[in-house]
Amino acid sequence: MREPAAEPAADATGPDLHLDLPATGSRRAALTQALREAVRAGRLAPGTRLPPYRTLALDLGVARNTVADAYAELVAEGWFTARQGSGTRVAERAAPAHPVRTPKRPSGHRPGPAHNLGQGRPDAASFPRADWIAATRRALTAAPDEAFGPGDPQGRAELREALAHYLARVRGVRTTPDRIVVCAGFAHALRLLFEGQVLRGPLAVEAYGLPFHRGLLHAAGVRTVPLGIDAKGTRTDELATATAASPRTAPRAVLLTPAHQFPTGGPLHASRRAAAVDWARANGTLVLEDDYDGEFRYDREPVGAVQGLDPEHVVYLGSVSKSLSPAVRLGWLVLPEHLVAPVLAVKGEREAWTGTLDQLALAELIESGRYDRHVRRMRQRYRARRGRLVEQLAEQAPHIAVTGIAAGLHAVLRLPPGTEASSVKAATWEGVALDGLAGFRHPDAVVPPADGLVVGYATPSESAYGPALDALCRILPPAPDPDPAPERSPFPDPGRSPVPPGL
């Protein structure tokens, strides 16, 4: 009789292995053939450790010697290797006869751009990995046993308490932990509010914004009404006019990016902030405040959140997608008291979107002060990135203005009229990923169209940023002939944004 293959000494359970054996016939022959076919098919890759005899025998309902004999036969044939103390493994030379092939890319597929200046993404290489690991370790050590059960749809109390203190200190938000609902980001927040019909349309929006958000609202049956934009920001005074003209069809809420209008880049003037809140109070409506990058203001201290003016008429929406990473699927709604229960009813009895462990880690990161330190580091880095962009344009393309305030992770370059489409096409040929301003314009907006490029400066690595700026300057249009009567523009800053002080 053949000597059985070596049995591992320390592992009492071993890895799981799925095998289908026929109900009749020789069990040993069937097991040997099933193992051989698993190797041939690539399900058992070279180097894979096999379960111990007793474990696989118990799983399959066969005798231990049946497994031992099958292993020994495959060792003899060269399919497996066995060594005392390390168990039985698939031989390194046992390549599958019909390996699983990687699907071919479509013939029209193109590689990614050489220079990524797309908006909306932070510097992925700067994610605070060591701090996140440390926060996770501390959070897991301190977590109560119940934290590992079904998730609370409102979010972990530890995170809601940390957010309440942080948002009050940094953004001037007035809230308590019981008015915060944790979600998976801004888009998830919109779905909770509108797909769940906590709120209904029409919804007033800014004339420029993300098409993805408009599409999400349209899919939920919400009609969006664009508001104009000028040098003072969004024309929130149009809300009162629209309500007076037709109260039955007037907007029931307004969605704003007051700290840094996306994408044109201007802040909402104090009078316009007050007008939005006054309209909400007078009509029993709501302001939805998207504070997507409120922590990244470079020329002076950020203006506080609109929510601080009236917590009962403003829904404050935030996330870590810009400050940390969109891979950390965590955001929050700071709600008026009367909306907490309806939003939780839409979420259901158990949390289905966000992970408890990530919530605990973020809470620890905030409470330890490491989140603040990370934001400060990134603020300095993005400030320097924006400064380099402004300086290089001033040297190589002085006719191109960088509009808006020094803030956020992107800038808008104002182009001569009629040159946006050709510039976007030139960027494609040059391998530069960026967006034209026209793609963000609401189809029903009445503001005059403006030519511009939306340039993200956070994504490229330090070594790639210089070449990306050089490529950007190559695709810009030449200076136009002087025009004594320029058209009105939605851009908030008619002049060049200064280089941030200290650069």
C-alpha positions as CSV (number, residue, x, y, z in Angstrom):
1,M,0.0,0.0,0.0
2,R,1.2,3.5,-0.9
3,E,2.4,5.7,2.0
4,P,-0.1,8.5,2.6
5,A,1.0,12.1,2.0
6,A,2.2,14.1,5.0
7,E,-0.4,15.4,7.3
8,P,0.0,18.9,8.7
9,A,0.7,18.9,12.4
10,A,-0.6,22.3,13.6
11,D,-3.8,23.1,11.6
12,A,-6.9,21.4,13.0
13,T,-9.3,22.8,10.4
14,G,-7.5,23.9,7.2
15,P,-8.9,25.7,4.2
16,D,-12.3,25.0,2.8
17,L,-12.5,23.1,-0.5
18,H,-15.7,22.6,-2.6
19,L,-15.9,19.2,-4.4
20,D,-18.9,17.5,-6.0
21,L,-18.7,13.7,-5.6
22,P,-21.2,11.3,-7.2
23,A,-23.5,9.4,-4.8
24,T,-22.5,6.0,-6.2
25,G,-19.3,4.3,-7.3
26,S,-15.8,4.2,-5.8
27,R,-15.4,7.2,-3.4
28,R,-11.6,7.1,-3.7
29,A,-11.7,7.2,-7.5
30,A,-14.3,9.9,-7.5
31,L,-12.3,12.1,-5.1
32,T,-9.1,11.6,-7.0
33,Q,-10.7,12.6,-10.3
34,A,-12.5,15.6,-8.7
35,L,-9.2,16.9,-7.2
36,R,-7.4,16.3,-10.6
37,E,-10.1,18.2,-12.5
38,A,-10.0,21.1,-9.9
39,V,-6.3,21.5,-10.7
40,R,-6.8,21.2,-14.5
41,A,-9.6,23.8,-14.4
42,G,-7.5,26.2,-12.4
43,R,-9.7,26.2,-9.3
44,L,-6.8,24.9,-7.3
45,A,-3.8,27.1,-8.3
46,P,-0.2,26.0,-8.0
47,G,1.0,26.3,-4.4
48,T,-2.5,26.0,-2.9
49,R,-2.5,24.1,0.4
50,L,-5.0,21.2,0.6
51,P,-7.2,20.6,3.7
52,P,-5.9,17.9,6.1
53,Y,-7.2,14.4,5.6
54,R,-9.5,14.4,8.6
55,T,-11.0,17.8,7.7
56,L,-11.8,17.0,4.1
57,A,-13.0,13.5,5.1
58,L,-15.4,15.1,7.6
59,D,-16.6,17.7,5.0
60,L,-17.2,15.1,2.3
61,G,-18.6,12.3,4.6
62,V,-15.9,9.8,3.5
63,A,-13.3,7.8,5.4
64,R,-10.0,9.4,6.4
65,N,-8.0,6.7,4.5
66,T,-10.0,7.5,1.3
67,V,-8.7,11.1,1.4
68,A,-5.2,9.9,2.3
69,D,-5.1,7.4,-0.6
70,A,-6.4,10.1,-3.0
71,Y,-3.7,12.6,-1.9
72,A,-1.0,9.9,-2.2
73,E,-2.0,8.9,-5.7
74,L,-1.9,12.6,-6.9
75,V,1.4,13.1,-5.2
76,A,2.7,10.1,-7.1
77,E,1.4,11.4,-10.4
78,G,3.0,14.8,-9.8
79,W,-0.2,16.8,-9.2
80,F,0.5,17.4,-5.5
81,T,3.6,17.7,-3.3
82,A,3.8,16.6,0.3
83,R,6.3,17.5,3.0
84,Q,6.1,16.7,6.7
85,G,5.0,19.7,8.7
86,S,3.7,21.7,5.8
87,G,1.0,19.4,4.5
88,T,-0.1,18.7,1.0
89,R,0.0,21.4,-1.7
90,V,-0.8,21.6,-5.4
91,A,2.5,21.2,-7.3
92,E,4.0,24.4,-8.8
93,R,4.3,22.7,-12.2
94,A,0.7,21.6,-12.2
95,A,-0.6,24.2,-14.7
96,P,-4.3,24.0,-15.7
97,A,-4.9,22.5,-19.1
98,H,-7.6,25.1,-19.8
99,P,-6.7,28.2,-17.8
100,V,-9.3,30.8,-17.0
101,R,-8.6,33.6,-19.5
102,T,-8.9,37.3,-18.8
103,P,-11.5,38.8,-21.1
104,K,-10.1,40.9,-23.9
105,R,-10.8,44.6,-23.9
106,P,-13.0,45.9,-26.6
107,S,-11.1,46.8,-29.8
108,G,-12.0,50.4,-29.4
109,H,-10.6,50.7,-25.8
110,R,-8.1,53.4,-25.3
111,P,-5.5,53.6,-22.4
112,G,-6.1,56.2,-19.7
113,P,-4.9,59.8,-20.3
114,A,-1.3,60.7,-19.9
115,H,-2.2,63.7,-17.7
116,N,-5.1,63.5,-15.3
117,L,-6.5,67.0,-14.5
118,G,-10.1,65.8,-14.0
119,Q,-12.0,67.5,-11.2
120,G,-13.5,66.0,-8.1
121,R,-10.8,63.6,-6.8
122,P,-8.3,64.1,-4.0
123,D,-4.7,63.1,-4.1
124,A,-5.1,59.3,-3.6
125,A,-1.4,58.9,-2.7
126,S,-1.9,61.1,0.3
127,F,-4.5,59.0,2.0
128,P,-3.3,58.8,5.7
129,R,-2.8,55.0,5.7
130,A,-0.7,54.8,8.9
131,D,-3.2,57.1,10.8
132,W,-6.2,55.1,9.4
133,I,-4.6,51.8,10.5
134,A,-3.8,53.2,14.0
135,A,-7.3,54.6,14.3
136,T,-8.8,51.3,13.2
137,R,-6.7,49.4,15.7
138,R,-7.7,51.7,18.6
139,A,-11.4,51.7,17.6
140,L,-11.5,47.9,17.4
141,T,-9.9,47.6,20.8
142,A,-12.3,50.0,22.5
143,A,-15.5,48.9,20.6
144,P,-18.2,47.2,22.6
145,D,-19.4,43.8,21.6
146,E,-22.7,45.1,20.3
147,A,-20.8,47.1,17.6
148,F,-20.3,43.9,15.7
149,G,-24.0,43.2,15.4
150,P,-26.4,44.7,12.8
151,G,-25.7,48.3,12.1
152,D,-27.8,51.2,13.4
153,P,-29.3,53.1,10.3
154,Q,-28.6,56.4,12.1
155,G,-24.9,55.6,12.3
156,R,-22.7,54.8,15.3
157,A,-23.1,57.1,18.2
158,E,-19.3,57.5,18.5
159,L,-19.2,59.0,14.9
160,R,-22.2,61.2,15.3
161,E,-20.9,62.7,18.5
162,A,-17.5,63.3,16.9
163,L,-19.1,64.9,13.8
164,A,-21.3,67.1,15.9
165,H,-18.2,68.6,17.8
166,Y,-16.1,68.7,14.6
167,L,-18.6,70.4,12.4
168,A,-19.5,73.0,15.1
169,R,-15.8,73.8,15.6
170,V,-14.7,73.9,11.9
171,R,-17.8,74.9,9.9
172,G,-20.1,76.6,12.5
173,V,-22.8,73.9,12.2
174,R,-25.3,73.9,15.0
175,T,-26.5,70.4,15.8
176,T,-26.6,67.5,18.3
177,P,-25.7,63.9,17.6
178,D,-29.3,62.9,17.5
179,R,-29.9,65.1,14.4
180,I,-27.1,63.5,12.4
181,V,-27.7,60.6,10.1
182,V,-24.7,58.8,8.6
183,C,-24.9,57.9,5.0
184,A,-22.6,56.7,2.2
185,G,-21.9,60.1,0.6
186,F,-23.7,63.0,-1.0
187,A,-25.4,61.0,-3.8
188,H,-26.7,58.6,-1.2
189,A,-28.0,61.5,0.8
190,L,-30.0,62.8,-2.2
191,R,-31.4,59.4,-2.8
192,L,-32.6,59.2,0.8
193,L,-34.3,62.6,0.6
194,F,-35.9,62.3,-2.8
195,E,-36.1,58.7,-3.9
196,G,-37.6,58.0,-0.5
197,Q,-39.9,61.1,-1.0
198,V,-38.9,62.6,2.3
199,L,-38.8,65.8,0.1
200,R,-40.6,66.4,-3.1
201,G,-39.9,68.7,-6.1
202,P,-39.7,71.1,-7.7
203,L,-36.1,71.7,-6.5
204,A,-34.3,74.9,-7.3
205,V,-30.6,74.3,-8.3
206,E,-27.7,76.4,-9.4
207,A,-27.3,77.0,-13.1
208,Y,-24.0,75.1,-13.1
209,G,-23.6,71.8,-11.2
210,L,-22.9,68.1,-11.6
211,P,-25.0,66.4,-14.3
212,F,-24.8,63.2,-12.3
213,H,-26.8,64.8,-9.5
214,R,-29.4,66.3,-11.9
215,G,-29.7,62.8,-13.5
216,L,-30.2,61.2,-10.1
217,L,-33.0,63.8,-9.2
218,H,-34.6,63.3,-12.6
219,A,-34.7,59.6,-12.1
220,A,-36.5,60.2,-8.8
221,G,-39.2,62.3,-10.7
222,V,-37.9,65.6,-9.3
223,R,-38.1,68.6,-11.6
224,T,-35.1,71.0,-11.2
225,V,-35.4,74.7,-11.7
226,P,-32.1,76.5,-12.4
227,L,-31.2,79.8,-10.7
228,G,-28.9,82.4,-12.3
229,I,-25.3,83.0,-11.2
230,D,-23.4,86.3,-11.2
231,A,-20.5,87.9,-9.4
232,K,-22.2,87.5,-6.0
233,G,-22.9,83.8,-6.5
234,T,-26.3,82.1,-7.1
235,R,-29.3,84.3,-7.6
236,T,-31.2,83.2,-4.5
237,D,-33.3,86.4,-4.8
238,E,-35.0,84.6,-7.7
239,L,-36.6,82.2,-5.2
240,A,-38.9,84.7,-3.7
241,T,-39.8,86.0,-7.2
242,A,-40.7,82.5,-8.4
243,T,-42.8,81.8,-5.3
244,A,-44.7,85.0,-5.6
245,A,-45.4,84.4,-9.4
246,S,-46.7,80.9,-9.0
247,P,-47.0,79.5,-5.4
248,R,-48.3,76.1,-6.5
249,T,-45.4,75.3,-8.9
250,A,-42.7,77.1,-6.9
251,P,-39.6,75.2,-5.7
252,R,-40.1,73.4,-2.4
253,A,-36.3,73.4,-1.6
254,V,-33.1,74.8,-3.1
255,L,-29.8,73.0,-3.4
256,L,-26.7,75.2,-3.0
257,T,-22.9,75.0,-2.8
258,P,-22.5,78.3,-0.9
259,A,-18.9,77.9,0.3
260,H,-17.5,77.4,-3.2
261,Q,-20.0,77.2,-6.0
262,F,-19.4,74.1,-8.1
263,P,-17.9,74.5,-10.6
264,T,-17.6,78.2,-11.2
265,G,-15.8,78.8,-7.9
266,G,-17.4,81.8,-6.2
267,P,-18.7,82.0,-2.7
268,L,-22.3,82.9,-2.0
269,H,-22.6,86.5,-0.9
270,A,-23.9,87.2,2.6
271,S,-27.0,88.9,1.2
272,R,-27.7,85.9,-1.0
273,R,-27.3,83.5,2.0
274,A,-29.8,85.5,4.0
275,A,-32.2,85.6,1.0
276,A,-32.2,81.8,0.8
277,V,-32.8,81.4,4.5
278,D,-35.5,84.1,4.6
279,W,-37.3,82.4,1.7
280,A,-37.2,79.0,3.5
281,R,-38.6,80.5,6.7
282,A,-41.3,82.4,5.0
283,N,-42.6,79.5,2.8
284,G,-41.9,76.5,5.0
285,T,-39.3,75.2,2.5
286,L,-35.7,74.1,2.9
287,V,-32.2,74.9,1.9
288,L,-30.0,71.9,1.1
289,E,-26.3,72.9,1.7
290,D,-23.7,70.8,-0.1
291,D,-20.5,71.6,1.7
292,Y,-18.4,69.4,-0.5
293,D,-15.0,71.1,0.0
294,G,-15.7,73.8,2.7
295,E,-12.5,72.9,4.6
296,F,-10.3,73.8,1.7
297,R,-10.1,77.6,1.6
298,Y,-6.7,79.0,0.9
299,D,-6.8,82.8,0.8
300,R,-8.5,83.3,4.2
301,E,-10.5,81.4,6.8
302,P,-13.5,79.7,5.4
303,V,-16.9,81.3,5.8
304,G,-19.2,79.2,8.1
305,A,-22.0,77.0,7.0
306,V,-25.4,78.5,6.0
307,Q,-26.9,75.9,8.3
308,G,-25.7,78.0,11.3
309,L,-28.2,80.7,10.4
310,D,-31.3,78.4,10.8
311,P,-30.8,74.7,11.7
312,E,-34.6,74.1,11.3
313,H,-34.7,75.2,7.6
314,V,-31.3,74.0,6.3
315,V,-30.2,70.4,5.7
316,Y,-26.4,70.3,5.8
317,L,-24.7,67.6,3.6
318,G,-21.1,66.5,3.8
319,S,-18.7,63.6,3.3
320,V,-15.1,62.6,3.4
321,S,-14.8,62.1,-0.4
322,K,-12.6,65.2,-0.8
323,S,-10.9,65.4,2.6
324,L,-9.9,61.7,2.7
325,S,-11.0,59.5,-0.2
326,P,-14.2,58.5,-2.1
327,A,-13.2,55.0,-1.3
328,V,-14.2,55.7,2.3
329,R,-18.0,55.6,1.7
330,L,-19.0,57.9,4.6
331,G,-21.1,61.1,4.6
332,W,-23.7,62.7,6.8
333,L,-26.9,64.6,6.8
334,V,-27.4,67.2,9.6
335,L,-31.2,67.5,9.7
336,P,-33.9,69.7,11.1
337,E,-35.6,67.8,13.9
338,H,-38.7,67.0,12.0
339,L,-36.8,65.2,9.2
340,V,-34.8,62.7,11.3
341,A,-37.5,60.1,11.7
342,P,-38.6,60.2,8.0
343,V,-35.0,59.8,6.8
344,L,-34.5,56.9,9.2
345,A,-37.7,55.3,8.0
346,V,-36.4,55.4,4.4
347,K,-33.1,53.8,5.5
348,G,-34.9,50.9,7.2
349,E,-34.2,48.9,10.3
350,R,-30.6,48.0,9.5
351,E,-27.8,49.8,7.9
352,A,-27.2,48.6,4.4
353,W,-24.7,51.1,3.0
354,T,-22.0,52.0,5.5
355,G,-19.7,49.7,7.5
356,T,-19.6,50.0,11.3
357,L,-15.8,49.5,11.4
358,D,-15.2,52.4,9.1
359,Q,-17.5,54.6,11.1
360,L,-15.6,53.7,14.3
361,A,-12.3,54.3,12.6
362,L,-13.4,57.8,11.3
363,A,-14.7,58.7,14.8
364,E,-11.3,57.8,16.3
365,L,-9.4,59.7,13.6
366,I,-11.5,62.8,14.3
367,E,-11.3,62.5,18.1
368,S,-7.5,61.9,18.1
369,G,-6.9,65.1,16.1
370,R,-5.3,63.2,13.3
371,Y,-8.1,64.1,10.9
372,D,-7.5,67.8,11.5
373,R,-3.7,67.4,10.9
374,H,-4.4,65.5,7.7
375,V,-6.8,68.2,6.4
376,R,-4.2,70.9,7.2
377,R,-1.5,69.0,5.3
378,M,-3.7,68.6,2.3
379,R,-4.8,72.3,2.5
380,Q,-1.1,73.3,2.2
381,R,-0.5,70.9,-0.7
382,Y,-3.6,71.9,-2.7
383,R,-2.9,75.6,-2.0
384,A,0.6,75.1,-3.5
385,R,-0.8,73.2,-6.4
386,R,-3.3,76.0,-7.2
387,G,-0.5,78.5,-6.9
388,R,1.7,76.7,-9.4
389,L,-1.3,76.6,-11.8
390,V,-1.9,80.4,-11.5
391,E,1.8,81.2,-11.8
392,Q,2.4,79.1,-14.9
393,L,-0.6,80.5,-16.7
394,A,0.5,84.0,-15.9
395,E,3.8,83.2,-17.6
396,Q,2.7,81.1,-20.5
397,A,-0.9,82.1,-21.1
398,P,-1.5,85.5,-19.5
399,H,-4.8,85.9,-21.5
400,I,-6.3,83.0,-19.6
401,A,-7.9,84.0,-16.3
402,V,-8.3,81.6,-13.3
403,T,-11.7,82.6,-11.9
404,G,-13.3,82.2,-8.5
405,I,-11.7,82.2,-5.0
406,A,-8.6,80.2,-4.0
407,A,-10.3,77.1,-2.7
408,G,-11.2,73.5,-3.3
409,L,-9.6,70.9,-5.6
410,H,-10.3,72.5,-8.9
411,A,-10.2,75.8,-10.8
412,V,-12.0,77.2,-13.8
413,L,-10.0,78.8,-16.6
414,R,-12.0,81.4,-18.6
415,L,-11.4,81.0,-22.3
416,P,-12.0,83.4,-25.2
417,P,-15.5,83.0,-26.6
418,G,-16.0,80.1,-29.0
419,T,-12.8,78.3,-28.0
420,E,-14.0,75.7,-25.4
421,A,-15.0,72.9,-27.8
422,S,-11.7,73.1,-29.7
423,S,-9.7,73.3,-26.4
424,V,-11.4,70.1,-25.1
425,K,-10.7,68.3,-28.3
426,A,-7.1,69.5,-28.2
427,A,-6.8,68.2,-24.7
428,T,-8.0,64.8,-25.8
429,W,-5.3,64.6,-28.5
430,E,-2.7,65.8,-26.0
431,G,-3.7,63.1,-23.5
432,V,-5.0,65.6,-20.9
433,A,-8.1,64.6,-18.9
434,L,-10.2,67.7,-18.0
435,D,-13.8,69.0,-18.5
436,G,-15.4,71.8,-20.4
437,L,-17.6,74.1,-18.5
438,A,-20.5,73.6,-20.8
439,G,-21.0,70.0,-19.6
440,F,-22.0,71.4,-16.1
441,R,-24.6,73.9,-17.4
442,H,-28.2,73.1,-16.7
443,P,-30.1,72.7,-20.0
444,D,-32.7,75.2,-18.9
445,A,-30.4,77.8,-17.6
446,V,-31.0,81.3,-18.8
447,V,-27.5,82.7,-17.9
448,P,-25.4,83.4,-21.0
449,P,-23.1,80.4,-21.9
450,A,-19.5,80.9,-21.0
451,D,-16.4,79.2,-22.4
452,G,-14.1,77.6,-19.8
453,L,-12.2,74.6,-18.7
454,V,-12.6,72.9,-15.3
455,V,-9.2,71.8,-14.2
456,G,-8.5,69.5,-11.2
457,Y,-5.1,70.0,-9.6
458,A,-5.3,67.4,-6.8
459,T,-5.0,64.1,-8.6
460,P,-1.6,64.1,-10.3
461,S,1.4,63.0,-8.3
462,E,4.1,65.5,-7.5
463,S,6.3,64.2,-10.3
464,A,3.5,64.2,-12.8
465,Y,2.0,67.6,-12.0
466,G,4.6,69.7,-13.8
467,P,4.3,67.8,-17.1
468,A,0.5,68.0,-16.7
469,L,0.6,71.8,-16.5
470,D,3.0,72.0,-19.5
471,A,0.5,69.9,-21.5
472,L,-2.4,72.0,-20.3
473,C,-0.7,75.2,-21.6
474,R,-0.1,73.6,-24.9
475,I,-3.8,73.0,-25.6
476,L,-4.9,76.5,-24.6
477,P,-6.2,78.8,-27.3
478,P,-4.1,81.9,-28.3
479,A,-5.0,85.4,-27.1
480,P,-7.9,86.8,-29.1
481,D,-8.1,90.3,-30.6
482,P,-9.2,93.0,-28.1
483,D,-12.9,93.1,-27.6
484,P,-14.2,96.5,-26.3
485,A,-17.6,95.0,-25.2
486,P,-17.3,91.6,-23.6
487,E,-20.4,89.6,-23.0
488,R,-21.9,89.1,-19.5
489,S,-20.5,86.0,-17.8
490,P,-21.6,83.8,-14.9
491,F,-18.0,83.7,-13.6
492,P,-17.9,85.1,-10.1
493,D,-14.5,86.9,-10.5
494,P,-14.0,89.0,-13.6
495,G,-10.2,89.4,-12.9
496,R,-7.4,87.0,-12.3
497,S,-7.3,85.3,-9.0
498,P,-4.1,86.3,-7.2
499,V,-1.4,83.9,-6.3
500,P,-2.1,82.8,-2.7
501,P,0.1,84.7,-0.3
502,G,3.3,83.0,0.8
503,L,3.9,81.3,-2.6
